[in-house]
Amino acid sequence: MTDDMALVREYARHNSEQAFAALVSSHVNLVYSVALQEAHDPHLAEEITQAVFIILARKADSLGDKTILSGWLCRTARYASANALTIQRRRQHREQEAYMQSVLNESEPDVWTQIAPLLGCAMKQLGQIDHDAVVLRFFEGRSLNEVGLALGASEEAAKKRVNRALEKLRKFFAKRGIDSTAATLAETISAHSVQAAPVALAKTVTAVAIAKGATASISTLTLIKGALKIMAWTNMKTAIVASAIVLVVAGSATILIVRNPHLPRSQPIAAGQTEFPRASWSFAGYGDPQSALMSYLWASVCQSNRTIFENSLTSSQKLVYEKMIRMNMKVPQPHSDAQTVADTFKKANDQWQGGSYRILDQKSVSENQLLFHVSAQMSNGTMEVDLKMSKVGNEWKFDGIQNRKIVTRSGQP
């Protein structure tokens, strides 16, 4: 895995055709197999494979050193496949129906025949670490020790991670009428998930990808454009987690991870309370401005709960976030890859560890609008900011930020 990123760096820095050819040679079977599982069409799978490696060539300089390249390639192959299937959705729908009918007509279908059409969808349900663990262990045949090293964990931790991921896959298939054990799934995926790509494909892919797609067909370029948009959208959804004040610091917007779609029971804030250490944050409902503010911060910083986060916003703020997200989806963007944005947000979000906020003052703008003057205490210092809350129906919602001021920085009085 480390060698993979060394080759990526060599290509990115020196435009080394030899390094890129080595990457293609190592992973072309994996990418082709994922594409084939998704598309069920060898010719389309070849085109998707080309698109994936062109994307790799374009984004090589933006991949982090800790990237699990095989996992990244699998996800990218699924993004490109999803876009290809959208373009050809009617034909694919007919093919899928015919395929499933043939499966139903078989008297004793084997496990692979049953899970193959659903494997891509099942893998998408896994978190990134679980996904990468499954790819490394069963798609690439890595040992548990190697999986642990790649994920920065012990062999025992890697074993637990892989087993948990397998159990999630087993439950996914069970809900769709496919009963199997985790051990059978592991054996089946290992045996069938990766197939040999056409002999000439690696050479063709290398030549087209090194040219960054300049010689690619129009249909391949269309796949690339669509896949890049899906990648940007997915990165924004799953990687960027921040609070309202963190958003101001970073100067961007976020869609948050859906972890629990069910609203917990609210715990309204006590009358007169103005000091709120992070450890005390909870879902407080939207019955009053203070509770709505805490629910907003709790959902974004502590829980990354998209449902509560979106429920905490006014309609105008939702439009603001959507607009910013669309701006971030204009890819490729030199030096502004979505992963860079995600890393920035994560760093800012980490600064909330042990932090707190205090409501210093509040000002009524109108009967349905109020401004909180808030002091935010974070690990890197203190900031004061005015947060606007608006009443929508019978509930209060977060309605944007008016002013902000850095009061102190860490290590300064």
N, C-alpha and C positions, 0 to 999 in steps of 0.2 A: 504493500500500500504506500509506504514511504517512497519506494522507487517510482511509483506512478507519478507522484507529485514532483519528484525530482525531474522526471521527463517533461512534465507540464511546464515547469519553470525553465528548463533548457529550451523548450520550444518558444515560450513566451518571450524570453530575453534575447534569443539568438536566431529565432525563426528556423530552428533546426528541423529539416525534413526527416532526418534520421530518427530524432526523438519522437516526432509525431507518428512516423510509420511504426515505431515500436509500440506506441500507445494503441494505435489501431489494431495492430497484430494481436495484442494481448486481450483486447476487449471487443473485437468485432463480433465474435460468436455470441457474447453476452447480449450486446445491443440488438443484434439481428434476432436473437431468440425472443427477447422481450417484445420487439416490434411484431414478430410473427404471432406471438401469443395474443397480442392486442388486435392485430389487423386480420389474421387468418388468411393472408394473401402474400405469398412469397415475393411477388414483384413490388407490392406496396411496402413490404418490410424492408426490401433493399433500399427503396427511396427514403424511408424513414431513417434507416441507418446512416445514409449519407447526410441527411439533415442534422442528425445528432452530432456527428463528428465535425460538421461545419460550425455548429454552435459551440462545440468545444474549442475549435480553433479561434473563434471570435472572442470567447470569454476566458481563454486560458490565463490571461494576466490578472483576472479578477477573482480567481478561485483561491480560497484560503489554504494555508499549509496543512490544516487539519481535515481537509476535505477527503472523504472516502470516495475516491473517483468512481469505483464500480457502482456504488450506490447512487452517486450523482448522475452517472450515465443511464442507469435504470430509470430514474425519475424523469430525466430528460426524454428518454425514449417513449415513456408513457405520455408525456406532454405532447410530443410530436405525433404520437399515434392518436391521441384524443382529437387533435386538430385535423388529422387526416380523416378520421372517422366522421367528424362533423361535416367536412366537405363532401364526403361520400355516404352520408348517413342513410339515405334511402336504399342504396344498393347493399350497404352493410347490414341493414335491418333485415332485408330479405335473405341474405346469406346466413345471418345468425339464426333466423327462424328455421331455415332448412337444416342447419347444423344441429340445432337442438332437437329437431324432429328425428334426425337420424340417430341421435343419442338415445332418445326415448324408445326407438324401435329395436334397439339392441337388447337382447334378453339379459345379459349380465355384463354391463359396461364396467371397464376397469376404472380405478380411482382417477388416473390421469385424464381419461376421457371425460369424466364428470367435472373435475375441477379446472381443467385447462381454460374453458371459456370464461371462468370467473376469477382466475388467479390474479390477473392484473387489477381488477376491482378490489379484491381482497388485500393485495399489497398496498393499495392506496389508502386503506383504512388504518394502516400501521403508522405510528409516529416515525420520525426520521431515524432515530437510533435503532428502533426495532426493525425497521425496513432494511437498514444497512446491515444489521446483524444477520438477518435472514439471507440477504444477497451474498454476504461473505461466506456464511456457513454452508448454504445449500446450493446456491447458484455457482459459486466459485470453488466450493469444496475445501474451504480453509479449515484448519483445526481450531478448536475452541481457544487455544492459546493465541493463535494468530488473530482471531476475532477480538479477543480481549486487548491485545496490543494495539490493534487498529482503533478500537473505541476508547482507549485509555483506561482500561479496566483489567481486573484480574481474570484468570481463566475461569474461576468459580462464578464471578459476576457475569461473565460472558455466557456461561452455561445457563444461568438463571434467566438472563435476558432473552436468549434464544428460545428457551422453553416457554417463557411467557408469550413471546411472539407467536410461537407455534399454537399455543392454546387459543390465542385470539383468532388465528386463521381457522382453527378447528371449529370454533363457535360461529364464525362467519359462514362457513360451508354448511354447518348443521342447520342454521336458520333457513338455508335454501334447499333443505332436503337431502344433503349429502352427508351421510354419517360415516365418520372415519376417526381413527385415533391420531393423536399428534405424531406418534412414531411412524405410522403409515404415511402421513402427509410428508414428514421429513424425508423418508425413503423415496417417495414418489417425486417430490420436487427435485431432489438431488439427481434422480435418474433421468428426468425428462425436461427440466426447465431450460437447459442450454443445449442447442443443436448447432451443428457445424454450418457456418455461413457459406454461401457459394464461393468457390475457390478464388475467383477474380475480384470479389467484392472488396477485400481489404486494399488491394492496389488501387481500385477505382476510387474508393472513399478517401484514401490518403491524398491522391492527386487533387480531387475536388475540394476537400476540406482545407488543404494548405493554401489554396487559392481563395479561401474565405467564401466560397460559393460563387465566385465570378463566372465559372463555367457550368454552374448547376442549371437544371431545367427550371422553367417557370413554376411548375407544380412543386418542385422541391423548395424553391425560394418561398412559395406560399406556405408550405409546411413550417419552414424555419420561422417566418414572421409570426404565425399563429402560436407556435410552441414557445417562442420568446415571451409573448404576451401572457400565456398561461403560466410560465415560470415566474414572471414578475408578480402576477396576481397571487400565486401560491406562496411566494416568499413573503409578500406583504401580509398575507393572512396568518401564516404560521410562525413567522420569525419575529415580527415586530411587536413588542409588548411594552407599553409605556403609559404613564399617567398624564393627566392634563398638563401639569407643569413640566413634565419631561418633554411633552410635545412642543412646548414653547422653547425649551432649551435647544432641542434638536431641530426645530423649525420645519416639521413635516407632520404627516398623519399616519394613522395605523388602522388596520382591521385586526381584531383580536381573535385568539384561538377559542373555538367552541369546546369547552370541557364539560360543562354541565348545563344543558338547556333548560333545566327546571329551576325556577326562582326559589331560593331558600326562604325560610320565614324571616321577615324583617325584624330588626331590633332597633326601634326608634331611639334617637339620641336624647339623653336626659336634658331637661330644661336648664338653660344657663351654661351648659358645657361648651367650652371654647378650645380646649387643648385635646389633641387627638394623636397619640403615639401610634405608629404603624401597627403595633401588636394588638391594638384595640379595634382596628378597622373591621367592619362587618357590613353585610347587606342591611341597610337601614330603611329601605323603601323610598318612596318619593312624596311622602305626605307633607313635608316641609322642606325649605331650601337647604338646611344643614344636613338633613338625612339624605336628600338627593345627591348632594356633593360627596358625602362619604360613600354612598353606593357606587357613584361613578368612579371614584378613586380605587375603591376596594375591587371592583370588577376588573379594572384595567391593570392595576399594579399587583394585587395579591392573587387574583383568581384567573385573569386573562379570559374572562367570560364574555363572549361576544354578545350573547343575548341581553345580559344586564347592561353591558356597555352601550349597546344601541338603544335600549330602553331609556337610558339616562340622557340622551341627546334630544334637543329640539330638532324640528325638521330642517331648519336652516343650517344647523351644525352638521347634520348628516350629509347635506349637500356639499358643505365645505370639505368634509373628509373624502367624499366620493370624488370630488374634483381633484384633490391632491393626489389621490390614489391613481386616477386616470393619468395625471401628469407623470407619475412614477412608472407608469406602464409603457411610456414611449421609449422603447428599447430598439437597438442597443444604445446605451448612453455611456460614453467614455468616462471613466472614473466616477460613475454614479450608479453602479450596479446595485440592485435591490439588496443583495447580501451585505454590501457596505452600509446601506441605510439600516439594515437589521442589526448589524454589529454596533452601530452608533446608539440605537435605541436600547439595546441590551445593556450596554455600558452605563447609559444614563439611568436605566431602571435599577441596576444594581446599586446605584447611589442612594436608593431609598432604604436600603437595609438599615434597620434601627432608626429610621428617620421619623418625622412627625410633621403635622401642620397645626397651626394655631390661627383661629379667626380673631384678628386684631380689631376689626371694625366691620360694620355692615351699613349699607346705605340703600334706602328704598328709592328706586328710580321711578316706579309707578306702582299701581296696585298689583300688577302681575310681574314686576321685574325688581330684582334686588342685586346689589353688588357686594360681594364679600371681599374685604381686604385681608389677604391671607399671608402668613409667614410660613415658609416651607423650610424645615431643617433637614438637610441631607448630609451625607458623608463628606461632600466636597464644599460645604458651606451653607449659607442661608440666603433665601431669595424671598422677596415680597412681590405679590402679584394680586391683581384685581380679577376676580372670577364672577362672571355674570350668570345669574340663574333666572329662568323665566317660568311662569306658570302656564301649563298647557292643560286645559280642562280642569281636572281636580288634582293634577300632579305637577310637581316642580321638576324642571329639566336643566341640564347644563347647557349654557347658551354662549360660550366663548370666553375669551380672555381679553381684558382691556389694556392693562399695563403690567409691566414686570420690571423688577430692579434687583440686581445682585447686591446684597447687603454685606456679606463677608464671604471670603473663600477659605477653604480648609488651611489651617496653619496661620491664619491672619486674625487679628483681633476684630 
